[in-house]
């Protein structure tokens, strides 16, 4: 019996009985006429030439309806003008269209995680300070209510909570950027209005079935039938649905590789599903909230004039994400510490090689060596000629668009370096007072400290270093610049590391 039931279910799915039932429910008159014509054609096949008139009439109605359907922008019975499909963007965020290192739109050398906007979506995102403070307060309440009650029983170290704050900042910045991409008029006309009209239709049919208002909700749920959303069936189903939805959103709302950590993913999932999304759904589904939003939407009364000046613009949740852990953490290193420890340096260069960014570190070393030479008060002609050749190499290697080691700099930096490289060799002494090379060095140093060093601290290379368990004798030894450049040369050209 069970086997027969399974076969019937499979046959039902193959024949798409539910689809035909839904079409019959939405278009009862059309389905009745179609069924009547089919029966008449089978029974009265000798009068087929007469029935063809009705078939032609029905085909004309269907063609006319499809031509004027909601899928076209303009009603036209000859052809339909459909909206152009937007090209799917590989980047997660609207600003993620250029490489953080070379600045090219479609960079094939550096990994996608090097897009600064993908790794730090809050870049160039500013909000009013009052809005930022309110949002920080909400996120802090989430931590106070759902993290600190059990975390304080384990330890008083704030390093883990600091990582959670950075993750919540990342998540919030992604939501803001994606909200900016939403076409609100299209969302209202193509989705919200359709859903609202269908809900009104269901409620109207449910009212015809019951006379007592107490049974209206149950009648409406029965009227929805198989179209009832799974999250509406019970509170438990709603929470399970939000958990699954949150897991599907992880590749888009979490930092790169963050979802690889199962414990962090489970914690973030429970916080978002149970503490953020579920209360938000309850608030939005409240009739008072819905009525209030409708009144705001249709009210054309001008708002009251502001009594206070607008607050200043501040970086998005920058203050909220500041580290509050006063203790040193192995998950947070400074670039200076890496350069002073030989074993860490090996790991860091290997990491940069995997990311295709060894030349970023090479630029810093080249500029440091160049500055030591250019700051000499008295330069001979041969020294100025040698320094001019170095400027040419710097410009050709890191500033030209066709260079494989190009680094993205501001236009004025590239222009000033180009003028020195293409000018007479004696003009190289102008770099002693010009700020172009110093600005370029600060930009690349910031890239290493703020992007690559945090990435390295969360990479497999660094975790292997932590799990070695034995201190290297040269860990605390300071490398000379000559040895440092030799190791970097091996990493770039020989491929030992």
N, C-alpha and C positions, 0 to 999 in steps of 0.2 A: 504493500500500500504506500509505504514511504517512497519507494522507487518510482511508482506511478505518479505520485505528487511532484517529485523532482522533475520528471520528464515533462509534466504539464507546465511547470514553472519555466523550464527551459524553452518549451515551445511558445509560451506566452511572451517571453523576452525576445525571441527571434521574430515573432510576428508583430512585435511592438503594439500589443493590445492597449497598453496604457496611453500610448501616443494617440491612437485612433479614438479612444474614449475621451481624451482631453480635447481633441479637435471637435468631436461631437458635442461636447459640453459648451465650448465657446461659440460654435457656429451650428446651432441646431437646425435652423431653417435651411441653410445651404446643404447640410448633410441629408436632411429629409428629401429635398428635391433631387439630389444626386442618387439616393437610394431608390426613389420612385422611378426615375428614368432608367436605372439599371434593371429593375424588375420589369418595367414596361418593355424594354428592349428584348429581354429574354422571352417574355410571354407573347409579345406582339411583334415578333420579328418580321412578319409579312408586311407590316406597316412601317418598316424601317425608314423608308424615304420620307415619311411624315415625321417620324421621331427625330430625324436628323435636323429638322428645323429647331426643335427644342435643345438638342445637343449643341448646335451652333450658337444659339442664344446664350446658353450657359457658358460656353467657351469664351464668348465675347465679354460676358460679365467678369469672368476670372481674369482675362487679359487686361481689362480696364482697371480692375481693382489692383492688380500687381503693378501696373504702370503708375498708378497714383498712390502706391503704398508708402509707408513711412521711411523706407530705406533710401529714397531719393530726396535730393535737396529741393528740386523744383518739379511740379506736376507736369509731366510731358508724356503723351501717349506714344510718341515716336521713339524716344530713347530716354534713358534715365541718366542723370548726372549724380553719381555717387561721390560722397566725400572721399578725398584721398587718404589712404591709410598712412599714418605716420610711421616713418621708419623706426624700427625697434632699435633703441639705444643700448649699446653694451655697457655703458657706464651707468652707475647707480644713481648719480645725482646730476643736476643740470649743469654744474660747472665742471664736471669731470670729463672734459673733452681735450685735455692737453696733458702731456707727460710732465711730472713734477721736475724731472731732471733736464730733458732736452727741450720741452715745450712744444713738441710736435703733436698734431691732432691725432694721427694714427701711428703711434710709435710701436715698432715691431721689435725693438731691442729690450726695452725695460718692461718689467712685469706690470700688469694692470693695478696691482696693489700700490704701485708708486704714484698713482694719481693722488695728489694731495687732497683733493676734494673727496675722494673715496676713503682715504685714511683719516682725514680730519674734516668732516662735512660742515663743521661750524666756521670754517674759514670764510671771511667776508660776510658772515651772517651776523647782523646786529639788530637788537630789539631795544625798546625803551626800557630804562632801568627799572621802572615800576613793574612792568610785565616780567622782566627777568627775575626780580625779587619774588614775585608771586609764584612763578613757575618753580623757582628754587625751593620755596617753602612747601609746595605740594610734593615735590620729589623727596624732600627731606622727611616729610611726614610718612611717606611710603617706607623709607628706611627705618624710621623710628618705630613704626607699628609692625613691620613684618621681617626685619632683619636683626635689629639690635636686641630685641627680647631674648633671642636664643644665641646670638653671636657673642654677647657680653658674658655669657656663662662659659664660653670657651676661652676667649682671650680678649685683652684690651688693645691689641695691635690694630691700628686703623688702616693697614696697607690693603687688606682685602676690601674694605668698604670704600677706600679711595678708588680701587679698580672698578667697583660697582658704580660709583659716581661717574667715572669716565664713560662707562658703558651706557648709563642712562642718558648722559649728555649726547653721546653718539646717536642713540635711538631717537631722542627728541629732535636733534638737528636733522636727521633723515626725514622724520615726519613733517617738519616744517618745510623742507625743500620739496618734498613730494607734494605737499599741499599746495605749494606755489605753482605746480605743474597741472593741477586739476582744472579742467574747463568746467566751471560752475554752471553756466547756462546749459551746456550740453548734458551735464549730469542731472540737472533738474528736469529738463524736457524729455530726455531719452530713458531715464531710469526711475527717478523719484515719482514723476507724474504717473507713469505706467503702474508702478507698484501701488500708489495711492488709489488709482481708479479701480484696480483689481480688488483691493481691500474694501473699498466702498461697495463694489458689486457683491462681494461675499457677505458683507454685513447686511445689505438690503435683502438678499435671498434668505439669510438666517432669520431676519425679522418676520418674513412671511411664514416661516415654518413654526415659530414659537410665538405665543401670546404673552408669556410672562418674561419680563426683562431679566429675571434671575438666570434663566437658561440660555440667554443670548450668547454668552461667551462659548459655552459648550457647543451650541448649534453652529457658531461661526467656525470653530475648530473642525467640526465634522464636515462642514461645507467645503473647507479647503481640501479635504481628502488627501491624496498622495502629494499634493503641492505644499503641504504644511512643512515649514522649515524644521530641520531636525533639532535646532537649538530651542524651539518653542515647546517641544514635547514635555520636557521636565527641566528642573533646575540642574540636575546632574548632567543631562544631555547638553545643556547650554555650557556648562563649565568644560566638559570634554571637548565640545566643538571649539571653544575659545583656546583650549590648550593646543589642539591640532592646528588651528589657524595661526597661533603664535609660532609654532615650530616651522610652519611653511614660510613665515615672514623672516626667520632668522637670517637667511642669506642676504636679505635686503636691509635689515635694521641693525645688524651687529657688525662690529669691526671684522676685517678679514681674519680668518682662521679662528675667531673666537668661538664659533660653533663646534670646533673640534674638541673643545673641553666639555665633556658630558656633564660634569657636576655644575659648571657655570651655566650651561644651557638649561638644565633642569631648574636651577634657582631663578634664572631670568624668566623662564616660562611661567613658573608659579607666581612670581611677582607681577608680571604683566597680565596674565590671565585672571588671577584671583583678586588682585589689588588695584588694577588699572582698568582693564577692559570690562570686567563684570560690573563694577559700580558705574562705569560710564554708560553701559547698556541699560542699566536700571534707571539711571537719571534721564537718558534720552527717551526711554519708553514710558516715562511718567506722563499721564494725560495733562497735568498742569504745565509740564515743560513743553510738551508739543503745542498746546494752545498758546503758551507765551511766545514760542518761536514763530508761530503763524501770525500772531498779532504784530510782532516786530517786523516780519517780512512784508505784511500788507499795509503797515502804518506808514503814511507819507508825511507825518508831522516832523518838522526839522528838529534835530537834537538841541538840547539846551546848550547855551554857550559855555565854554570851558572857563572855570574860575581860576584855574592854575595853569601856568605855562607847561608845555609838554616836557617830560623828563628827557634826559640826555640819552643818546644811543650808546649802548655798551655791547661788547662781544657776547655772543650767545652763551649763557651759563658758564662763563669763564670763572667767575668767583665761586660758583657752586662746585666746580670740578677741581679746585685747588687742593693740593695734597695737605691733609691734616695729620698725617703720621709724622711724628717727630723722631721716630727711631729709624736708623738706616735700614734699607731693604735691599736684598740681593736682586730684586726684580727691577731696581732703578739704578742705573749706572750713569756716570757722566763720561763724556767723550775723553776727558783728561785721564780718567782712571783706566780706560781701555788702552790708551796710548802708552801708559806707564807700565802696563803688565804684558809681558811677552806672550803668554799663553792666550790671554784674552785677545790680543792683537791678531794672532793667527786665526782665531775663530771669527773675529770681526771681518778680516779681509776675505776669508772664505765665504762669509755671509754676503758681503758686498759683491763678490764675484758671482754668486748665485743670482743676485738681484740685478746684475749687469751694471753696477754702479761703482766699480773700483776707480774709475777715472774721476769721480767726485772727490775722493780722498787724495788722489794724485794731484788734483788742482790745488788743494790746500797746501800740500807739501811744496809744490812748485812755487806758489806765491810766497810762502814763508821764506824759502831760500832766496827768491828774487828780492824780497824786501830787505833781507840782511845785506845784500850787495848794493842795492840802490840807495840805501840810507847812509852810505859812506860819504863824508863831506867833500872829499876831493877825488874825482874820478878821472882817469886818464882816457885818452881817445880809444885805446884798445878795449878798455873796460866798458866804455859807453857803447862801442860797437858790439861787444859780446852781449850786453844787456839788451840792446835793440834787437838782436837776433832772438833772444829769449822771448821778448814781447811778441815778435812775429809768430813764434811757435805757439805761444799762449793764445793769440788771436786765431790762428789757423786751426788749432786743436779744439778750442772750447767755445768759440764765438761764431764761426761760420755755419750756415744752415746745412751745408752738405757734409760737415764733419760728423763722423760716427760718435765722437765724444763730446758733442755739443751740449752745453749747459745753458739753460734759459736764464738770461740776465735782462735787466731793464735796458731799454733802447739807448738811453744816454750813456750807460756803461759801455755797451758795444761800440757806440759811435766814438767815444773818447779813446778807447783802446785802439780802434781802427785808425784814428788820426795819428796816433803815436807810431803804430806799426808801419803805416804807409808814408810817414814823413821822414825827414832827415834824422840820422841816428843821434845827433846831438840833442834832439828834443826829448830823449828818453829821461833826461834829468827833470823834466816837468812832472814826472810821476812821483817825485818826492813830495809835492804839494797837492797834486790832483787826488781827488777822492774816488775815482772810478775803480781802481784796483782794490782799494780798501772796501768799497761797497760790495764788489764782487766776492771778495774773501768772506765778508760777513754773511752774505747771502748763502754761500756754499757751507759755511760753518754752521749756520742756522739749520740748513737742510740736514746736515749730519747729526746735529744734536737733537733736533725736534722730530725728525722723521726716522732716520736710519738707526739711531741708537735705541729708541723705544722699540722699534721692530726687532732689533737684534736681541733685546732683553726678553722678548717673547718668542724667540726662534728656537728651532731644534738644536742649532749649533751652540747656543748659550746654555740650554738645558743639559746638553752632553757635557759641557764644561763643569756645570754645577754637580753633576752626578759622578764625576771622576773620583771624588773622595780624597784625592791626595794633592797636597799643595806642591806646586812646582817650585824648585829652588829659585827660578828666575821670575817668580810671580811679582815680587816687589822690586825687581831691578828696573831701572830706567833705561830705555833704549836711546841710543844716540840717533840723531837724524840720519846719519849715514846707514846704519843697520836697518832703520825703519824703511828707508827708500829701497834698500836692497831686497828686503822681504816683499815689499810692494811690487818691485820689478819681477820677482819670481812668480808672484801671484798673477800678474798681468800677462807675462810673456811665456814663461816656462810651463806654468800650469801645475806646479808641485802641490799648491794648496788650493 
